[in-house]
Amino acid sequence: MKQHKLTPYLFLLPGSVILTVFIFYPMLQAIWMSFTEYNMITDAEFIGLENYENLFDSDVFWNALTNTFIYLIGVVPALVILPIFLAVLVNQKIKGIGFFRSAYYIPVVISLVVAGITWDWVYRENGILNYILDYSGVIAEPIPWLTSQDTAIFAVMAVTIWKGIGYYMIIYLAGLQSIPHDLYEAAEMDGANWWQQVTRITIPMLMPFVLIVTIMSTIAAMKVFEEIYVMTGGGPARSTETLVFYIYSEAFEKLNMGYAAAGGVILFLITLVISLINLKFMGKDRTKT
């Protein structure tokens, strides 16, 4: 009897060990390091809340935090809404639909470094995007997409959306295919039109998947790094420097590990709060439906 009670915990043991070694222990180490001055050369020295005070007094930190929220506001709604339309499109039972599903998913499997370099070529002043816009008569002179403070962060946002839209499409597609077809047949028999079926059946049944996509895209937007590192390096004039890029710069370029760890703790807390807010309000809506 005692052996049967221990069996579930034995199954959980490997996963618990992995989580402890690679997640919980490094997280506790980072929290401890945020209260120290540490440069990877000399021993860590405990300095209390000084790193946090320096963070909140830094204009560069607030600029990075502002850019992060701009990125969040610009990327998350697009990654939550646009994949729904793609999922509905590729959920049709027509010949060759598998090709379109694969085509929309291709950006997901492309390396972010490769995607960043490719889009850097596209965005150049003599690149293909400006050529198409100029040929179409949309612009009179080339637009400096990645070298202007007004356009750089939005140009990088577009790459993040292009890269992630296929991934979230698959999640919504799984949600659409999990909805019993009997519900639509019953609705048709009751005289419900297409719009009523969408609002009364499809959207409510997709809400758990919308919640998942919202939380995942929020976390992804908060920790964006590769696109910015490859395409702009945080420039021009720090206009694309997000919080993760700022933490990277402080940790691995300036070896200011304690200060960077404090920034990481702030990033973790902000992401946690936003995720809990999403979970609370969207989970409440799902319960009502």
Backbone hydrogen bonds, N-H to C=O, Kabsch-Sander energy under -0.5 kcal/mol:
donor,donor_aa,acceptor,acceptor_aa,energy
5,K,1,M,-1.4
6,L,2,K,-1.4
7,T,3,Q,-1.3
10,L,6,L,-1.8
11,F,7,T,-1.7
12,L,8,P,-1.5
13,L,9,Y,-1.2
15,G,11,F,-0.5
16,S,12,L,-2.5
17,V,13,L,-2.5
18,I,14,P,-2.2
19,L,15,G,-2.5
20,T,16,S,-2.3
21,V,17,V,-2.6
22,F,18,I,-2.6
23,I,19,L,-2.0
24,F,19,L,-2.3
25,Y,20,T,-2.5
27,M,23,I,-1.9
28,L,24,F,-2.4
29,Q,25,Y,-2.4
30,A,26,P,-2.4
31,I,27,M,-2.2
32,W,28,L,-2.4
33,M,29,Q,-2.7
34,S,30,A,-1.7
35,F,32,W,-1.6
36,T,33,M,-2.1
37,E,45,E,-2.7
38,Y,36,T,-0.6
45,E,37,E,-1.8
47,I,35,F,-3.0
48,G,35,F,-1.1
50,E,47,I,-1.2
53,E,49,L,-2.3
54,N,50,E,-2.6
55,L,51,N,-2.1
56,F,52,Y,-2.4
57,D,53,E,-1.2
58,S,55,L,-1.5
59,D,57,D,-0.5
62,W,58,S,-1.7
63,N,59,D,-2.1
64,A,60,V,-2.4
65,L,61,F,-2.6
66,T,62,W,-2.4
67,N,63,N,-2.5
68,T,64,A,-1.9
69,F,65,L,-2.0
70,I,66,T,-2.3
71,Y,67,N,-2.4
72,L,68,T,-2.4
73,I,69,F,-2.8
74,G,70,I,-1.9
75,V,71,Y,-2.4
76,V,72,L,-2.0
79,L,75,V,-2.3
80,V,76,V,-1.6
81,I,77,P,-2.4
82,L,78,A,-1.7
84,I,81,I,-1.1
85,F,81,I,-1.0
86,L,82,L,-1.7
87,A,83,P,-2.8
88,V,84,I,-2.4
89,L,85,F,-2.1
90,V,86,L,-2.6
91,N,87,A,-0.7
92,Q,89,L,-1.0
94,I,92,Q,-1.4
97,I,94,I,-1.5
99,F,96,G,-1.0
100,F,96,G,-1.0
101,R,97,I,-2.1
102,S,98,G,-2.1
103,A,99,F,-2.5
104,Y,100,F,-2.4
105,Y,101,R,-1.1
106,I,102,S,-1.2
108,V,105,Y,-1.3
109,V,105,Y,-0.9
109,V,106,I,-0.9
110,I,106,I,-0.8
115,A,111,S,-2.9
116,G,112,L,-2.8
117,I,113,V,-2.4
118,T,114,V,-2.4
119,W,115,A,-2.7
120,D,116,G,-1.7
121,W,117,I,-1.6
122,V,118,T,-1.9
123,Y,119,W,-2.4
124,R,120,D,-0.7
124,R,121,W,-0.6
127,G,124,R,-2.4
129,L,122,V,-1.4
130,N,122,V,-0.5
131,Y,127,G,-1.8
132,I,128,I,-2.5
133,L,129,L,-2.5
134,D,130,N,-2.6
135,Y,131,Y,-2.7
136,S,132,I,-2.1
137,G,134,D,-0.9
138,V,133,L,-2.3
139,I,133,L,-1.0
145,W,123,Y,-0.7
145,W,143,I,-2.0
148,S,144,P,-1.0
151,T,148,S,-0.7
152,A,148,S,-2.3
155,A,151,T,-2.2
156,V,152,A,-2.0
157,M,153,I,-1.9
158,A,154,F,-1.9
159,V,155,A,-1.1
160,T,156,V,-1.9
161,I,157,M,-2.5
162,W,158,A,-2.6
163,K,159,V,-2.5
164,G,160,T,-1.9
165,I,161,I,-2.0
168,Y,164,G,-1.9
169,M,165,I,-1.5
170,I,166,G,-1.5
171,I,167,Y,-1.2
172,Y,168,Y,-2.2
173,L,169,M,-2.7
174,A,170,I,-2.2
175,G,171,I,-1.7
176,L,172,Y,-2.8
177,Q,173,L,-2.3
178,S,174,A,-0.7
178,S,175,G,-0.6
179,I,176,L,-1.0
183,L,180,P,-1.2
184,Y,180,P,-0.6
185,E,181,H,-2.0
186,A,182,D,-2.6
187,A,183,L,-2.0
188,E,184,Y,-2.4
189,M,185,E,-2.0
190,D,186,A,-1.4
191,G,188,E,-1.3
192,A,187,A,-2.8
197,Q,193,N,-2.0
198,V,194,W,-2.1
199,T,195,W,-2.6
200,R,196,Q,-2.3
201,I,197,Q,-1.7
202,T,197,Q,-1.9
203,I,198,V,-2.9
205,M,201,I,-2.2
206,L,202,T,-1.5
207,M,203,I,-0.8
207,M,204,P,-0.7
209,F,206,L,-0.8
210,V,206,L,-2.3
211,L,207,M,-2.4
212,I,208,P,-1.8
213,V,209,F,-2.6
214,T,210,V,-2.6
215,I,211,L,-2.3
216,M,212,I,-2.6
217,S,213,V,-2.9
218,T,214,T,-1.9
219,I,215,I,-2.3
220,A,216,M,-2.3
221,A,217,S,-2.4
222,M,218,T,-2.3
223,K,219,I,-1.5
224,V,221,A,-1.0
229,Y,225,F,-2.9
230,V,226,E,-2.5
231,M,227,E,-2.6
232,T,228,I,-1.8
233,G,228,I,-3.4
234,G,228,I,-0.6
235,G,232,T,-1.6
239,S,236,P,-1.6
240,T,234,G,-1.5
241,E,234,G,-0.8
241,E,238,R,-0.8
242,T,240,T,-0.8
243,L,64,A,-0.6
246,Y,242,T,-2.3
247,I,243,L,-2.4
248,Y,244,V,-2.5
249,S,245,F,-2.5
250,E,246,Y,-2.3
251,A,247,I,-2.5
252,F,248,Y,-2.9
253,E,248,Y,-0.6
253,E,249,S,-1.3
254,K,249,S,-1.4
256,N,250,E,-3.1
257,M,38,Y,-1.4
257,M,255,L,-1.3
258,G,38,Y,-1.0
260,A,256,N,-2.3
261,A,257,M,-2.5
262,A,258,G,-1.8
263,G,259,Y,-1.7
264,G,260,A,-2.2
265,V,261,A,-2.2
266,I,262,A,-2.1
267,L,263,G,-2.3
268,F,264,G,-2.4
269,L,265,V,-2.4
270,I,266,I,-2.4
271,T,267,L,-2.5
272,L,268,F,-2.5
273,V,269,L,-2.4
274,I,270,I,-2.5
275,S,271,T,-2.3
276,L,272,L,-2.4
277,I,273,V,-2.3
278,N,274,I,-2.3
279,L,275,S,-2.5
280,K,276,L,-2.5
281,F,277,I,-2.5
282,M,278,N,-2.2
283,G,278,N,-0.6
283,G,279,L,-1.2
284,K,280,K,-1.5
285,D,281,F,-2.0
286,R,282,M,-2.1
287,T,283,G,-1.8
288,K,284,K,-1.9
289,T,285,D,-1.9
